[in-house]
Every structure is written in C-alpha cells, then in structure tokens.
Amino acid sequence: MPISSSGVRAALLAEADRDLPRLVETTQALVGAASPNPPGDTSAVADVAQGMLATIPGIEIRRFEPQPGIVSLLARLHGRQPGRRLIFNGHLDTFPIGDVADWTLPPLSGAVFNGRLYGRGASDMKGGVACSILATSLLATHHQAWDGEVVLTLAGDEETMGSLGTGHLLTTVPEARGDANICGDVGSPAVLRFGEKGLLWIEVEACGVAAHGAHVHKGVNAIDRLRTALDRVKELERLPAVAPGTVTRAIVEASPISEAISGAGEADILQRVTANIGTIAGGASPNLVPMRAVAEIDIRLPVGLTTQFLQEKLDASLGLLEGVSWRILRRFEPSFTDPTDEIVVRVREAAREVLGTTPAVNMRVGGSDSRWYRSHGVPSVVYGLTPFNMGAPDENILIEELSAVAKVHTLAAFDFLSAGARV
C-alpha cells in the first residue's frame, strides 16, 4: 500500500535527523575543496560535489565549463511521472581565504567546535549547497511519492556576478529553468527572502590641468571636480521609490524579526537608493595639482526604480560638469517574487513546521543568483543559513541551523511536487 503524503513527510523528517552526520560531512568535504573567487577555479569542489551526487540513485549529472576552471554542475532527478520542475540552486565559489595566520582554525578544515562548523565558504554557501544535496538525496528515496523532477544547479561563478555560472546555465541549458527555485544562499532560517535590490556599479572620472601646488591658479584640480560629481551621485539617495503594496507591507511586517538579525535600519535601506563610494584614486603628490581622479560607486536600488531611470538621472546631473565622464561597470534590476506566490508559501509553511515559529518574509539587501532565475520568469526564494564572519577569518555556521535548512528544503520541495498537495 502506498504511503500517504503525511507519512512520506514524516519519513523525510526522520531521515533528515538520521542523516545529520552525513550532512555535516558533506559540508566539511565541500569546505575542504578550496574555490576562492578570484581566481574562480571551482573544478576541485565540483569534483567533490559530483562524487556525492553520483551516489544518489537515478540521478543524471552534467558538467559545464564555459571558461577553463569555472565548472558548474546540473543534476536531474525524476519523480514517478511528468510534472513540475523544482530547482535547487547554489554556488560553489567563495570569497578568498585571506591571510591564514588570521584564522583561529584552519580555513579549509571544516572543523566542528561548540556546535559550529568553521571554514571558508561554510556559510557562503557550501553549507546551503550541502542542504540541497541532502534534500535531493532524501527525495530520491521517495521518488514514487512525487511527480515531476528536481534539478540541482551548482554554479561555478557567483561572487563575480554569476554570468559564467547560473547566468550561463539559464541561457544555454533548458533544464536549468523550472517552475520554482529554492536557493540556499546566506540569510537566516528565521527569514525567508523573496526578492532583492538591484545594483548599478559605476566609475566616475574627472580630468583637470596639472600644476604646482603653490600655483593653483595655473591648474584645475581633478579631485575637486570629482568631489562635485560624487556629491551629485549621492543625491540619488533622495529619489522616491514606489513599490507594489505587497512588497512594502512585507518589508514593514518583517522588520521586527529581520532587523534583529540583519541590523536596525534594514527596512529603510530596502526601500531606498544607496550609493556607496567604494574606491577613490587620484593625484601623485600633495604639492601637485592632480590632473586625473577616478572613483567607483556601488549604487543599490529598490523595487520601484530601474537602472535605466538612474542612468538618465546621472546623465542629467553629471553630463554638464566640465572634465567629468562616467560609465556603467555592472547593472542588475531589482527583482522579486510575489510574497503570495506558491513557492514562498511552501517554504514559509515548511519552515514554520520545522522551526515551530513562522519565519519573517522579506526582501534581501544583498544580491544572489535568484535574480537570474527571476529574470527568466522563475519564481524564486532564498532560504539559507545565518552567516557568521562571512568573508572574514573563522567563517562559521551553526550545525543546528544546517539541519533545519536541510529539512525545510526537503519538505518544501516535496510539497511543491507531490500529487494532491495544497497551499
């Protein structure tokens, strides 16, 4: 007699508890394969992930390498009959390790201490990848209980905006697209993220006339011109943005939980433009009038504005400044999946069951590969681990959260794909 849907769900939870040691070992093995970006070589960690995936019965694995060393994987698992496709998405590259001497524990050890697992990429996002691998493995055990297919996309390029990773997969591999996407990138089990701000990275350059510092009347200071231009760029932060009501309400309602994790002021930042002047260079000596100065700015824009609109504003404000030019380095539009969409509800309810409390449903301040999925019309959510020391020495995660995220990924995918499941 077939097991009921509720019986399968109970079995999945029990098996996830049983397999916690395997989940920890999977995370440790992924952490142990260095994949810093730059330089972005993910071949070693892709080998490790491919070996793990190959143990899952019935799985099909394909390997992609658009540039030497930048390796992505796509793994495909079928249910009992055709149906919808659920994507688990993650990335294999990490921030650089930095100076090993600054680490208390070896950065590739995956060491476990006081309920935490340490190592570069543990939070961003090899722990999340391990959760999705375990979820896929558990679903394979019960493949006769759900319809459609699970596709796991492990991208080899995310830290440098993903064009050679998730972007490449989505534009060249039809199976990388689906009916919904769950990404295990960093955040918190207490907050489900349904969207993210857009970005516009720009470079502003100012040219002047060189002269001796004692004879400023003979020169034109490029840094002074750049300062004027940067003040105008910062004026973008005052632009009003009108987002759909569902987005605004979600941000406001989530703030008590979300800001306790991500910091006071997150709700404000999510709803307005920010312009961070990240680099400035110019001049050769204090006693010389500089003839060139350049700055790079990271502009983030909320739902309700577009990069084209900001570009037009910058053209108007910077275009009349003598000796000033600017160019776009990178751009992505703000993106979101409606907070009432089925995949948002599925993940929220699975998290409520696993955690015993309902998670906040909110936007995401930082970027993720989910923006690539949304740009291809795939409803997407980010549900992952709390990052501790992300990008810094002694990066770590809580093993308790690792277990919870794996369970939520498993249940949400099963509920999305299983016959007769209802929101």
PyMOL commands that set and color helices and strands:
alter all, ss='L'
color gray80, all
select helices_A, chain A and resi 5-18+20-32+43-53+100-102+122-141+143-145+166-172+174-176+216-218+222-238+245-262+266-270+307-318+342-355+370-375+399-417
alter helices_A, ss='H'
color red, helices_A
select strands_A, chain A and resi 60-67+70-78+85-91+112-113+116-118+149-155+180-183+191-196+198-207+211-212+274-282+288-289+292-301+324-332+335-336+360-364+380-382+396-398
alter strands_A, ss='S'
color yellow, strands_A
deselect
rebuild
show_as cartoon
